[in-house]
C-alpha cells in the first residue's frame, strides 16, 4: 500500500513539473518580440525602438528635437517632434531588430552626427534610414530622418552609375554655373536641408547655391558610405574638401530617364 502511494506521488510531481515547464514556455512565446541589440547599436536607438514598440507618444516626442523634420516625400514633410511622434503612434508596426550601418561625426562643436540605420518590423519588412543626430542638453536626439524600404538588387550595376553622376556633379560645380549643376544633377522636386526651412525645387536651389558661381569656389566630394537601398534609392554620406570642408548627405533617386538625380541634399 505504501509503495502504491509513493508511486502515485512520484507520478503527480512529474506531471506537475511538466505543466509548470509548459506554462513557462507559453509565457516566453507570448512575450513581446525582443529587439536585437548589436554591439554597434547605441542606447538612443534602444530608447527610440522601445518608444515605438510601446506606442509611447511622450517618449517618442522626447526622442526628437522640437523642430525636427521627417521627410516622407516632397509633398509630405512632417515638422516638429509632436507631429512626428503622432505619425509613429498611428503607424504601429513594431521594430524587431535594429542595426547601425555607418556613423560619422559631422560637427563636433554642434554635436551633429550622421548615421545610416537598418531595421526590421514585425511584418518582415526591412528599412534603411538616414538620421541626423543632435546633442542637446547632454542628450542625443533626432533632428532629421528619411526612410526607405530596403530591396537590394543590382548593387554592382547601380554603384558605378552613381560614381559617374557624382563625378559630373563635381565637374559642373567647379565650372561655376549653379543653374546648370542643379538642372542636370537634381530632381525637379529636390530638397535641400541645412537647419533652416527646407529649400524645395530646382529654382529655389539655384538661388541657394548662388555662391558656387564665384570663380574662386571649388569643391570635391569623397564618399565615406554609399548604401544602395533599393532599385530607386541610394543613401550617401561623405566628406567635402575645398571651399567647404564639412560632411555631406546625398539621397540619390533614379528617375524615369534611367539616371540618378539628387533628391535630398544636406550639409552642416
C-alpha positions in Angstrom: 0.0 0.0 0.0 2.8 2.4 0.9 4.6 1.6 -2.3 1.5 2.5 -4.4 1.2 5.8 -2.5 4.9 6.6 -3.2 4.5 5.7 -6.9 1.3 7.9 -7.2 3.2 10.8 -5.5 6.1 10.5 -8.0 3.7 10.5 -10.9 1.9 13.5 -9.5 5.1 15.5 -9.1 6.3 14.6 -12.6 3.0 15.8 -14.2 3.0 18.9 -12.1 6.6 19.7 -13.2 5.7 19.3 -16.8 2.8 21.6 -16.5 4.9 24.2 -14.9 7.5 24.0 -17.7 4.8 24.1 -20.3 3.3 27.2 -18.6 6.8 28.8 -18.6 7.3 28.1 -22.2 3.9 29.6 -23.1 4.8 32.8 -21.2 8.0 33.0 -23.2 6.3 32.5 -26.5 3.6 35.1 -25.6 6.1 37.8 -24.6 6.9 40.8 -26.8 9.5 40.2 -29.5 12.9 41.2 -28.3 14.8 43.9 -30.2 18.2 42.6 -31.4 21.0 44.7 -29.9 24.1 44.5 -32.0 27.3 45.9 -30.5 27.1 48.8 -32.9 23.6 49.8 -31.7 23.6 52.9 -29.5 21.4 53.5 -26.4 19.5 56.2 -28.2 18.4 53.6 -30.8 17.2 51.4 -28.0 15.1 54.2 -26.5 13.6 55.1 -29.8 12.7 51.4 -30.6 11.1 51.0 -27.1 9.1 54.1 -27.5 7.8 52.9 -30.9 7.0 49.4 -29.7 5.3 50.7 -26.6 3.4 53.3 -28.5 4.8 55.8 -26.0 4.0 59.2 -27.6 5.7 61.2 -24.9 8.9 59.2 -25.1 8.8 59.5 -28.9 8.4 63.2 -28.7 11.4 63.4 -26.4 13.5 61.4 -28.9 13.3 64.4 -31.4 14.4 68.0 -31.5 11.4 70.3 -31.1 12.0 71.5 -34.7 12.9 68.0 -36.1 12.0 67.1 -39.7 10.8 63.7 -41.1 10.6 63.6 -44.8 8.1 61.1 -46.4 8.2 62.8 -49.8 8.4 66.4 -51.2 4.7 66.8 -50.6 4.7 65.1 -47.2 7.1 66.7 -44.7 6.4 66.3 -41.0 7.7 69.2 -39.0 8.1 69.2 -35.2 8.5 66.5 -32.5 4.8 66.3 -31.6 3.8 65.6 -35.2 6.5 63.0 -35.7 5.5 61.3 -32.5 1.9 61.2 -33.6 2.9 59.7 -37.0 4.6 56.8 -35.3 1.6 56.5 -33.0 -0.6 55.9 -36.0 1.8 53.6 -37.8 2.0 50.9 -35.2 4.3 48.3 -36.7 6.8 47.1 -34.1 10.5 47.0 -34.7 12.1 43.6 -34.2 15.7 44.4 -34.9 17.9 47.5 -35.5 21.5 47.9 -36.6 23.8 50.9 -37.3 25.4 50.6 -40.7 27.5 53.7 -40.6 28.0 56.7 -38.3 30.3 59.7 -38.5 30.7 62.9 -36.5 29.7 65.8 -38.8 30.2 68.8 -36.5 31.8 68.3 -33.1 31.1 71.8 -31.9 27.3 71.5 -32.5 27.2 67.8 -31.6 25.9 66.7 -35.0 26.3 63.1 -36.2 25.2 61.5 -39.5 24.1 57.8 -39.4 22.7 55.1 -41.6 20.4 52.6 -39.8 18.8 49.3 -40.8 15.8 48.0 -39.0 13.1 45.3 -39.5 9.5 45.3 -38.4 7.1 42.7 -37.3 5.6 42.5 -40.8 9.0 41.2 -42.0 9.8 44.4 -43.9 13.3 45.9 -43.8 14.1 49.6 -43.9 17.1 51.8 -44.3 17.0 55.1 -42.5 19.3 58.1 -42.7 19.4 60.1 -39.4 21.0 63.4 -38.4 21.5 63.4 -34.6 22.0 66.4 -32.4 23.4 66.7 -28.9 21.2 68.9 -26.9 21.3 69.3 -23.1 23.6 66.3 -22.9 21.0 64.1 -24.7 21.3 62.8 -28.3 18.1 63.4 -30.2 16.9 63.2 -33.8 16.9 66.3 -35.9 16.2 64.8 -39.4 15.3 61.5 -40.8 14.3 59.9 -44.1 13.4 56.2 -44.5 13.0 53.9 -47.5 12.1 50.2 -47.7 15.2 48.1 -48.5 15.1 45.9 -51.6 18.7 45.5 -52.7 19.2 44.4 -56.3 21.9 45.0 -58.9 24.2 46.8 -56.4 27.2 46.2 -58.7 25.4 47.9 -61.6 24.0 50.8 -59.6 27.1 51.9 -57.8 29.2 52.8 -60.9 26.3 54.8 -62.3 26.2 56.9 -59.1 30.0 57.3 -59.2 29.7 58.8 -62.7 26.9 61.2 -61.6 29.0 62.3 -58.6 32.0 63.0 -60.8 29.7 65.0 -63.1 28.4 66.9 -60.0 32.0 68.0 -59.2 32.8 69.0 -62.8 29.6 71.2 -63.0 30.1 72.6 -59.5 33.7 73.7 -60.3 32.5 75.2 -63.6 30.8 77.9 -61.5 27.4 77.6 -63.0 24.9 76.7 -60.3 21.9 76.7 -62.6 23.5 74.1 -64.9 24.5 72.0 -62.0 21.1 71.9 -60.4 19.3 71.2 -63.7 21.5 68.3 -64.6 22.0 66.6 -61.3 19.0 67.4 -59.1 15.4 66.1 -59.4 12.6 68.6 -60.2 11.2 68.1 -56.7 14.6 68.1 -55.0 15.0 69.2 -51.3 17.9 70.9 -49.5 18.2 70.8 -45.7 20.6 72.9 -43.7 18.9 73.5 -40.3 16.5 76.0 -41.7 13.3 75.8 -43.7 13.8 73.2 -46.3 14.6 74.5 -49.8 12.3 72.8 -52.3 12.6 72.7 -56.1 15.3 73.4 -58.6 14.6 77.1 -58.9 14.9 77.7 -55.2 18.1 75.6 -55.0 19.7 77.5 -57.8 19.3 80.7 -55.7 20.6 78.8 -52.6 23.7 77.7 -54.5 24.4 81.1 -56.0 27.7 81.2 -54.1 29.0 78.4 -56.4 29.1 80.9 -59.2 32.1 82.5 -57.6 35.2 81.6 -59.7 37.2 81.1 -56.6 34.8 78.4 -55.3 35.9 74.8 -55.6 34.6 71.6 -54.1 35.4 67.9 -54.1 33.2 65.0 -52.8 34.6 61.9 -51.2 32.0 59.3 -50.2 32.5 57.5 -46.9 29.5 55.3 -47.3 27.2 54.6 -50.2 24.2 52.3 -49.5 22.0 51.1 -52.3 18.7 50.9 -50.6 16.5 49.6 -53.5 16.2 50.0 -57.3 15.3 53.7 -57.0 17.1 55.0 -53.9 20.7 55.2 -52.6 22.0 56.9 -49.5 25.4 58.6 -49.4 27.4 60.1 -46.6 30.7 61.7 -47.4 33.4 64.3 -46.9 33.8 67.6 -48.7 37.1 69.3 -49.4 38.0 72.6 -51.0 36.0 75.8 -50.2 33.9 73.7 -47.7 35.4 71.1 -45.5 32.4 69.6 -43.8 30.4 66.3 -44.2 27.5 65.9 -46.6 24.5 63.8 -47.1 23.1 62.9 -50.5 20.0 60.9 -51.2 20.0 59.7 -54.8 16.8 58.8 -56.7 16.6 57.1 -60.1 14.3 58.9 -62.4 12.2 57.7 -65.4 15.1 58.5 -67.8 17.3 55.9 -66.1 19.6 58.5 -64.5 20.3 59.1 -60.8 19.4 62.5 -59.5 19.9 64.1 -56.1 16.5 64.0 -54.3 17.7 65.3 -50.9 20.9 67.3 -50.2 22.1 68.2 -46.8 25.2 69.6 -45.1 26.1 71.3 -41.9 
